Amino acid sequence: MNLFFLLFQVDIEKKMQEAPDGSYGIGVVIGSYLPFVVLAGIAYAIYHYNKKRSEKE
């Protein structure tokens, strides 16, 4: 499990310091959190689908 966190560890502060302007910083933040939001959405959709399916049975 530690390997998983090491692979996805992003140093946002370093990227923000190297950013050419403020717009780049917004893109870095969105790009850093978007994969986790998408995965949470997929997990919820699977949960909701299975919950509805089990209620029909």
VOPAGU-2260 file (C-alpha; in pm, 1 decimal, decimal comma):
REM VOPAGU-2260
SITE   aa  ch    i         X         Y         Z
SITE  MET   A    0       0,0       0,0       0,0
SITE  ASN   A    1     290,0     234,9      65,1
SITE  LEU   A    2     405,4     186,2    -292,7
SITE  PHE   A    3      66,2     311,9    -413,9
SITE  PHE   A    4     105,4     636,5    -217,6
SITE  LEU   A    5     461,6     683,4    -336,8
SITE  LEU   A    6     355,1     649,9    -699,6
SITE  PHE   A    7      80,8     910,1    -667,9
SITE  GLN   A    8     260,8    1154,7    -442,6
SITE  VAL   A    9     264,2    1493,0    -612,0
SITE  ASP   A   10     465,6    1787,5    -486,7
SITE  ILE   A   11     216,7    2064,9    -558,2
SITE  GLU   A   12     415,4    2330,6    -373,4
SITE  LYS   A   13     720,0    2270,9    -593,3
SITE  LYS   A   14     510,3    2292,4    -908,7
SITE  MET   A   15     346,2    2612,7    -786,4
SITE  GLN   A   16     685,8    2776,8    -725,4
SITE  GLU   A   17     799,2    2684,1   -1075,5
SITE  ALA   A   18     473,1    2805,7   -1234,3
SITE  PRO   A   19     507,1    3079,5   -1495,8
SITE  ASP   A   20     183,2    3252,2   -1384,7
SITE  GLY   A   21    -130,4    3211,1   -1169,4
SITE  SER   A   22    -332,9    3031,6   -1436,0
SITE  TYR   A   23     -81,1    2750,3   -1440,1
SITE  GLY   A   24    -127,9    2704,5   -1066,0
SITE  ILE   A   25    -502,0    2654,3   -1106,3
SITE  GLY   A   26    -436,9    2389,7   -1370,3
SITE  VAL   A   27    -190,2    2210,3   -1143,6
SITE  VAL   A   28    -441,8    2195,7    -858,9
SITE  ILE   A   29    -723,8    2072,4   -1083,4
SITE  GLY   A   30    -497,2    1818,1   -1249,0
SITE  SER   A   31    -377,7    1690,1    -913,0
SITE  TYR   A   32    -720,4    1632,0    -762,0
SITE  LEU   A   33    -921,4    1536,5   -1070,6
SITE  PRO   A   34    -807,1    1170,8   -1088,0
SITE  PHE   A   35    -915,7    1113,1    -727,9
SITE  VAL   A   36   -1253,0    1277,9    -786,5
SITE  VAL   A   37   -1310,5    1064,9   -1096,2
SITE  LEU   A   38   -1217,8     745,3    -910,1
SITE  ALA   A   39   -1452,5     838,2    -624,5
SITE  GLY   A   40   -1731,7     898,0    -877,0
SITE  ILE   A   41   -1673,7     561,3   -1041,9
SITE  ALA   A   42   -1669,5     387,6    -702,9
SITE  TYR   A   43   -1997,6     555,5    -605,9
SITE  ALA   A   44   -2159,0     459,9    -938,6
SITE  ILE   A   45   -2059,5      95,2    -889,6
SITE  TYR   A   46   -2188,9     104,0    -530,8
SITE  HIS   A   47   -2518,8     261,4    -637,4
SITE  TYR   A   48   -2563,8      12,3    -923,3
SITE  ASN   A   49   -2501,2    -286,9    -696,7
SITE  LYS   A   50   -2728,7    -149,2    -425,0
SITE  LYS   A   51   -3018,3    -105,5    -668,3
SITE  ARG   A   52   -2954,7    -449,0    -814,3
SITE  SER   A   53   -2959,5    -615,7    -471,0
SITE  GLU   A   54   -3288,0    -440,1    -379,2
SITE  LYS   A   55   -3459,8    -583,8    -688,5
SITE  GLU   A   56   -3374,4    -939,8    -585,5
